[in-house]
Amino acid sequence: MTRGPQRKALIVGAGIGGLACALALHRAGWQVQVLERAAELGEVGAGLTLSPNAMQAIRWLGVEPAMQTRLSLPPWQVAEDPKTGAEIGRLVRGDAAIREYGAPYAFTHRADLHEVLVAAVKALGEDVILTGRGVCAAGSEDDHAWVRSDDGETFTADIVIGADGLRSAVRTAVAGEQTPRYTGFIAWRGLLPYDQVPDGALPVGSAITFGPGRCMVRYRLEHRQLMNFVAFAPQEAWAEESWSVEADPEIPARLFDEWHPALAAVLRASRPGSCHCWALFDRDPLPSYSYGRIGLLGDAAHPMLPFLGLGAALALEDAVVLGRIMAETADPRAALERYSRARQPRGSAAQLEARRAALRLHGQGEDPREVNEETLDYFRHDPATVTLPPASGATERPT
């Protein structure tokens, strides 16, 4: 396809999804500008799952080599008996995942992936990312899209991509306010240096313990010599949707005292200030991810509960598919509509499946050893090669 003057995309949000989107659109020949609310670039959080579908996206984006030394590849994931800690199931990872899916199943620290993506985007130009630019309004016109920053400045481009997360201002502007629903679950997370992990609590790869009313995941971040843990349990009320609330580790520890002792010991081993908690809020799926010249990506499009471990993976998939479609679709509105048709069914299905996974992992519904993100075949999806929907009014052609 012969291109005219270079088209420009504004991306709101410099998280994992927004930065991946910038790389994907640049590869498609677009000029990109990223607006980030925070005054400084950085990423909070702890461990992050990169399932094979996520690793396929990372490969297509060109940052796999930079991630190699920042990945932990577990040989397997073990399911533990909540009372005894004995193995009651095993999912093989390691080389078997590479043979089966063409890419590894890996863990990393969220900040490591973010750092690699920031470096790759900055290599496109030091002024590509503008920090301290929170967005409060957005709109789509016939020939352009625009956003307005908190300080009153208006930015225009051929398209706007809202990648501004769970509380997306872009989504609110185009799809209306959607009040989040508290799910009744609280999560506690933390990191422990290997030498501070209680005896018998450090898994060889990763371990999950689940049962009525509680669930806990532990896995290694070998490149940092840290064990990541996340514990979940129902709590009646919560007023805040946040990743940054410091928690007293004794509170979750008491919830796990009746289970095998390694779990409560892990929680009690957390140093003051190193254990954080957040409430799990949920939003219903959107019917579309495109609104004229505005598109939604990642948590702005399909925020989901963490029980499938696919949130970052689907944001990376979004970016790759959007880049592929923009490279071959001349009209921006048609391209975004096509992107929505490609991504909305998968994103919405994953949101709803994550709700069901929450119940499974807390003793309701199917056995999580038999129904999980792998048996549901989420890992086999390769965003770099998946067949794209045809452009509106056109016959489908190979991609």
C-alpha positions as CSV (number, residue, x, y, z in Angstrom):
1,M,0.0,0.0,0.0
2,T,1.4,3.4,-1.0
3,R,1.4,5.8,2.0
4,G,0.9,9.6,1.8
5,P,2.2,11.9,4.5
6,Q,3.0,10.1,7.7
7,R,0.0,9.7,10.0
8,K,0.1,10.6,13.7
9,A,-1.2,8.7,16.6
10,L,-1.6,10.0,20.2
11,I,-1.4,7.3,22.8
12,V,-2.7,8.1,26.3
13,G,-0.8,6.2,28.9
14,A,2.8,5.0,29.1
15,G,2.1,1.7,30.8
16,I,2.9,-1.7,29.3
17,G,0.0,-1.5,26.8
18,G,0.6,2.1,25.8
19,L,4.3,1.6,25.2
20,A,3.7,-1.6,23.2
21,C,1.2,0.3,21.2
22,A,3.7,3.0,20.4
23,L,6.2,0.4,19.1
24,A,3.5,-1.4,17.1
25,L,2.2,1.7,15.4
26,H,5.8,2.9,14.7
27,R,6.4,-0.4,13.0
28,A,3.3,0.3,10.9
29,G,4.8,3.6,9.7
30,W,2.9,5.9,12.1
31,Q,4.4,8.8,14.0
32,V,3.6,8.3,17.6
33,Q,3.3,10.5,20.7
34,V,2.7,9.1,24.2
35,L,1.1,11.2,26.9
36,E,1.6,10.0,30.5
37,R,0.0,11.4,33.6
38,A,2.8,10.7,36.0
39,A,5.6,13.2,36.3
40,E,8.3,10.4,36.0
41,L,8.2,7.1,34.2
42,G,8.2,4.1,36.4
43,E,6.1,1.0,37.1
44,V,4.8,-0.3,40.4
45,G,3.8,-3.8,41.1
46,A,5.7,-7.0,41.5
47,G,5.8,-10.2,39.5
48,L,4.2,-10.5,36.2
49,T,3.2,-13.6,34.1
50,L,4.2,-13.7,30.5
51,S,2.4,-16.6,29.0
52,P,3.4,-17.9,25.5
53,N,0.9,-15.6,23.8
54,A,2.5,-12.6,25.5
55,M,6.0,-13.7,24.6
56,Q,4.9,-14.0,20.9
57,A,3.8,-10.3,21.1
58,I,7.1,-9.3,22.8
59,R,9.0,-11.1,20.0
60,W,7.0,-9.3,17.3
61,L,7.6,-5.9,19.0
62,G,11.4,-6.5,18.8
63,V,12.1,-6.4,22.5
64,E,12.6,-10.1,23.2
65,P,16.4,-9.9,23.2
66,A,16.4,-7.2,25.8
67,M,14.0,-9.3,28.0
68,Q,16.1,-12.5,27.9
69,T,18.1,-11.9,31.1
70,R,15.0,-10.6,32.9
71,L,12.9,-13.7,32.5
72,S,12.4,-16.7,34.8
73,L,11.2,-19.8,33.1
74,P,9.6,-22.2,35.6
75,P,9.9,-25.9,34.8
76,W,6.3,-26.5,36.1
77,Q,3.5,-25.1,38.2
78,V,2.5,-27.3,41.1
79,A,-0.9,-27.3,42.8
80,E,-0.7,-27.9,46.5
81,D,-3.0,-29.5,49.0
82,P,-4.2,-26.6,51.2
83,K,-3.9,-28.7,54.4
84,T,-0.7,-30.6,53.9
85,G,1.2,-28.8,51.1
86,A,1.5,-32.1,49.2
87,E,1.5,-31.9,45.4
88,I,-2.0,-32.6,44.0
89,G,-1.4,-31.6,40.4
90,R,1.3,-30.3,38.0
91,L,1.3,-28.2,34.8
92,V,4.5,-28.7,32.8
93,R,6.2,-25.5,31.6
94,G,9.8,-25.0,30.6
95,D,10.9,-26.6,27.3
96,A,7.5,-28.3,27.0
97,A,5.8,-24.9,26.7
98,I,8.2,-23.8,24.0
99,R,7.6,-27.0,22.0
100,E,3.9,-26.8,22.4
101,Y,3.3,-23.1,21.8
102,G,6.5,-21.8,20.1
103,A,7.3,-19.4,22.9
104,P,8.2,-19.8,26.6
105,Y,6.0,-19.4,29.7
106,A,7.9,-16.9,31.8
107,F,7.7,-14.7,34.8
108,T,9.3,-11.3,35.1
109,H,9.1,-8.2,37.3
110,R,6.6,-5.7,35.9
111,A,9.2,-3.0,36.2
112,D,11.6,-5.0,34.1
113,L,9.2,-5.2,31.2
114,H,8.3,-1.6,31.5
115,E,11.9,-0.5,31.6
116,V,12.6,-2.4,28.4
117,L,9.6,-0.9,26.6
118,V,10.4,2.6,27.8
119,A,14.0,2.3,26.4
120,A,12.6,1.0,23.0
121,V,10.1,3.8,22.7
122,K,12.7,6.5,23.7
123,A,14.9,5.1,21.0
124,L,12.3,6.4,18.5
125,G,13.0,9.9,19.8
126,E,13.5,11.5,23.2
127,D,10.4,13.6,22.9
128,V,8.0,10.7,22.0
129,I,6.9,10.3,25.6
130,L,5.6,13.4,27.4
131,T,5.2,13.0,31.1
132,G,3.1,15.1,33.5
133,R,0.3,15.2,30.9
134,G,-2.8,13.8,32.4
135,V,-5.8,13.7,30.0
136,C,-9.3,14.9,31.1
137,A,-11.2,14.9,27.8
138,A,-11.1,13.3,24.4
139,G,-13.1,13.5,21.2
140,S,-13.3,12.3,17.6
141,E,-14.0,14.5,14.6
142,D,-14.4,13.8,10.9
143,D,-10.7,14.4,10.1
144,H,-8.9,14.1,13.4
145,A,-9.1,13.1,17.1
146,W,-8.1,15.1,20.1
147,V,-7.4,15.0,23.8
148,R,-7.2,17.8,26.3
149,S,-4.7,17.6,29.1
150,D,-5.4,18.7,32.7
151,D,-3.5,21.9,32.2
152,G,-5.8,22.9,29.3
153,E,-3.6,22.0,26.3
154,T,-5.2,20.3,23.3
155,F,-3.4,17.7,21.3
156,T,-4.6,16.5,17.9
157,A,-3.7,13.5,15.7
158,D,-5.2,11.2,13.1
159,I,-6.1,8.8,15.8
160,V,-6.1,8.6,19.6
161,I,-5.5,5.3,21.5
162,G,-6.7,5.2,25.1
163,A,-4.3,3.0,27.0
164,D,-4.8,4.8,30.3
165,G,-5.7,1.8,32.4
166,L,-8.5,0.9,34.7
167,R,-9.6,4.4,35.4
168,S,-9.3,5.5,31.7
169,A,-10.4,9.0,31.0
170,V,-10.4,8.2,27.3
171,R,-12.9,5.4,27.8
172,T,-15.1,7.6,30.0
173,A,-15.1,10.3,27.3
174,V,-16.2,7.9,24.5
175,A,-18.1,5.2,26.3
176,G,-19.5,7.0,29.4
177,E,-18.8,6.5,33.0
178,Q,-18.8,2.9,34.2
179,T,-19.0,2.5,37.9
180,P,-16.7,-0.3,39.0
181,R,-18.1,-3.2,41.1
182,Y,-16.3,-4.4,44.2
183,T,-16.0,-8.2,43.7
184,G,-15.7,-9.0,47.4
185,F,-12.0,-10.1,47.0
186,I,-8.9,-8.6,48.5
187,A,-5.4,-9.4,47.2
188,W,-2.1,-9.1,49.2
189,R,1.2,-9.1,47.3
190,G,4.8,-8.9,48.1
191,L,8.4,-10.0,47.3
192,L,10.8,-11.9,49.5
193,P,14.5,-12.3,48.9
194,Y,15.4,-15.9,48.7
195,D,17.3,-15.9,51.9
196,Q,14.2,-14.6,53.8
197,V,11.8,-17.2,52.4
198,P,10.7,-19.6,55.2
199,D,11.9,-23.2,54.9
200,G,9.9,-25.3,52.5
201,A,8.1,-22.3,51.0
202,L,10.2,-21.6,47.9
203,P,8.8,-23.6,45.0
204,V,11.0,-25.0,42.3
205,G,9.1,-23.1,39.7
206,S,5.7,-21.8,40.8
207,A,3.0,-23.1,43.2
208,I,-0.6,-22.5,43.7
209,T,-2.7,-23.4,46.7
210,F,-6.5,-23.0,46.4
211,G,-9.6,-24.0,48.4
212,P,-12.8,-22.6,49.9
213,G,-12.4,-18.9,50.5
214,R,-8.7,-18.6,49.9
215,C,-6.0,-18.8,47.2
216,M,-2.2,-18.2,47.1
217,V,0.3,-18.1,44.3
218,R,4.1,-18.2,44.8
219,Y,6.8,-18.1,42.1
220,R,10.5,-17.4,41.6
221,L,11.9,-14.3,39.9
222,E,15.3,-15.8,39.4
223,H,16.9,-12.8,37.8
224,R,16.2,-10.8,40.9
225,Q,16.6,-13.7,43.4
226,L,13.1,-12.9,44.7
227,M,10.0,-14.9,45.4
228,N,6.7,-13.2,44.4
229,F,3.6,-14.0,46.3
230,V,0.0,-13.1,45.9
231,A,-2.8,-14.1,48.3
232,F,-6.5,-13.7,47.8
233,A,-9.5,-13.9,50.1
234,P,-13.0,-12.5,50.4
235,Q,-13.5,-9.4,52.5
236,E,-16.9,-7.8,53.0
237,A,-16.1,-4.1,52.2
238,W,-13.5,-2.0,50.6
239,A,-13.5,1.7,49.5
240,E,-10.4,2.0,47.4
241,E,-9.2,0.7,44.1
242,S,-5.4,0.9,44.4
243,W,-2.1,-0.9,44.0
244,S,-0.3,1.1,46.7
245,V,-2.0,0.5,50.1
246,E,0.5,-0.8,52.6
247,A,-0.9,-3.8,54.5
248,D,-0.3,-5.4,57.9
249,P,0.8,-9.0,56.8
250,E,-0.6,-10.4,60.0
251,I,-4.1,-9.9,58.6
252,P,-3.8,-12.3,55.7
253,A,-1.5,-14.5,57.7
254,R,-4.3,-15.3,60.1
255,L,-6.6,-16.2,57.2
256,F,-4.1,-18.9,56.1
257,D,-3.2,-20.2,59.6
258,E,-5.5,-23.2,59.1
259,W,-3.7,-24.2,55.9
260,H,-0.2,-25.7,55.5
261,P,2.2,-23.6,57.6
262,A,4.4,-22.4,54.8
263,L,1.7,-20.0,53.5
264,A,1.2,-18.0,56.7
265,A,4.9,-18.1,57.3
266,V,5.5,-16.4,53.9
267,L,3.1,-13.6,54.8
268,R,4.6,-13.1,58.2
269,A,8.1,-13.0,56.7
270,S,7.2,-9.8,54.9
271,R,9.1,-6.8,56.3
272,P,7.1,-3.6,57.3
273,G,6.1,-1.7,54.2
274,S,6.8,-4.6,51.8
275,C,3.3,-6.2,51.8
276,H,0.6,-4.3,49.9
277,C,-3.0,-5.0,49.4
278,W,-5.6,-4.0,46.9
279,A,-9.3,-4.6,46.3
280,L,-10.5,-6.4,43.2
281,F,-13.0,-4.3,41.3
282,D,-14.7,-5.4,38.1
283,R,-16.3,-3.8,35.1
284,D,-18.6,-5.2,32.5
285,P,-17.3,-5.8,29.0
286,L,-17.7,-3.0,26.4
287,P,-19.5,-3.7,23.1
288,S,-16.8,-2.0,21.1
289,Y,-13.2,-0.8,21.4
290,S,-13.5,1.8,18.6
291,Y,-15.3,5.1,18.6
292,G,-14.7,7.0,15.4
293,R,-11.0,7.9,15.4
294,I,-10.5,6.8,19.0
295,G,-9.6,3.2,20.1
296,L,-9.2,1.6,23.5
297,L,-6.5,-0.9,24.4
298,G,-5.5,-3.0,27.4
299,D,-7.2,-2.3,30.7
300,A,-8.9,0.7,29.2
301,A,-10.7,-1.7,26.9
302,H,-11.0,-4.9,29.0
303,P,-10.0,-4.6,32.6
304,M,-10.1,-8.0,34.2
305,L,-9.6,-9.8,37.4
306,P,-6.1,-11.3,37.8
307,F,-7.2,-15.0,38.2
308,L,-6.2,-15.9,34.6
309,G,-2.8,-14.1,34.7
310,L,-3.6,-12.6,31.3
311,G,-4.0,-8.9,31.8
312,A,-0.6,-7.8,30.4
313,A,-0.7,-10.5,27.8
314,L,-4.0,-9.3,26.3
315,A,-2.7,-5.7,26.3
316,L,0.4,-6.8,24.3
317,E,-1.8,-8.8,22.0
318,D,-4.0,-5.7,21.4
319,A,-0.9,-3.7,20.4
320,V,0.4,-6.2,17.9
321,V,-3.0,-6.7,16.2
322,L,-3.6,-2.9,16.1
323,G,-0.2,-2.4,14.5
324,R,-0.8,-5.1,11.9
325,I,-4.2,-3.7,11.0
326,M,-2.9,-0.1,10.8
327,A,-0.1,-1.2,8.4
328,E,-2.6,-2.5,5.9
329,T,-5.8,-0.4,6.3
330,A,-5.7,3.1,4.8
331,D,-8.7,4.6,6.5
332,P,-8.2,5.2,10.3
333,R,-11.8,4.8,11.2
334,A,-12.1,1.6,9.3
335,A,-8.9,0.3,10.8
336,L,-10.0,1.0,14.3
337,E,-13.4,-0.7,13.6
338,R,-11.6,-3.7,12.3
339,Y,-9.3,-3.7,15.3
340,S,-12.4,-3.8,17.5
341,R,-13.8,-6.7,15.6
342,A,-10.5,-8.5,16.0
343,R,-10.1,-7.9,19.7
344,Q,-13.4,-7.3,21.4
345,P,-14.6,-10.9,21.4
346,R,-11.4,-12.2,22.9
347,G,-11.1,-9.4,25.4
348,S,-14.7,-9.6,26.6
349,A,-14.5,-13.4,26.8
350,A,-11.4,-13.2,29.0
351,Q,-13.0,-10.7,31.3
352,L,-15.9,-13.1,31.9
353,E,-13.7,-16.1,32.2
354,A,-11.6,-14.3,34.8
355,R,-14.8,-14.0,36.9
356,R,-15.4,-17.7,36.7
357,A,-11.7,-18.4,37.5
358,A,-12.1,-16.3,40.7
359,L,-14.9,-18.7,41.8
360,R,-13.0,-21.8,40.8
361,L,-9.9,-20.8,42.8
362,H,-12.0,-20.2,45.9
363,G,-13.7,-23.5,46.0
364,Q,-16.7,-23.0,43.7
365,G,-17.3,-24.5,40.3
366,E,-14.9,-26.6,38.3
367,D,-11.6,-27.9,39.5
368,P,-8.9,-25.4,38.6
369,R,-6.5,-28.2,37.7
370,E,-8.9,-29.2,34.9
371,V,-10.2,-25.8,33.8
372,N,-7.6,-23.0,33.6
373,E,-6.0,-20.6,31.2
374,E,-4.0,-23.3,29.5
375,T,-6.8,-25.9,29.1
376,L,-9.0,-23.1,27.8
377,D,-6.3,-22.6,25.1
378,Y,-5.4,-19.0,25.7
379,F,-1.7,-19.7,25.2
380,R,-1.9,-20.9,21.6
381,H,-3.0,-17.5,20.4
382,D,-0.3,-15.8,18.4
383,P,-1.2,-12.1,17.7
384,A,1.6,-11.9,15.1
385,T,0.0,-14.5,12.9
386,V,-3.7,-14.8,13.8
387,T,-6.0,-14.3,10.9
388,L,-7.4,-10.8,11.0
389,P,-11.1,-10.0,10.2
390,P,-11.5,-8.5,6.7
391,A,-11.9,-4.8,6.2
392,S,-15.5,-3.7,6.0
393,G,-16.9,-4.4,2.6
394,A,-13.8,-6.3,1.5
395,T,-13.0,-9.9,1.0
396,E,-10.5,-11.4,3.5
397,R,-7.0,-11.8,2.3
398,P,-4.0,-13.6,3.8
399,T,-2.1,-11.7,6.6
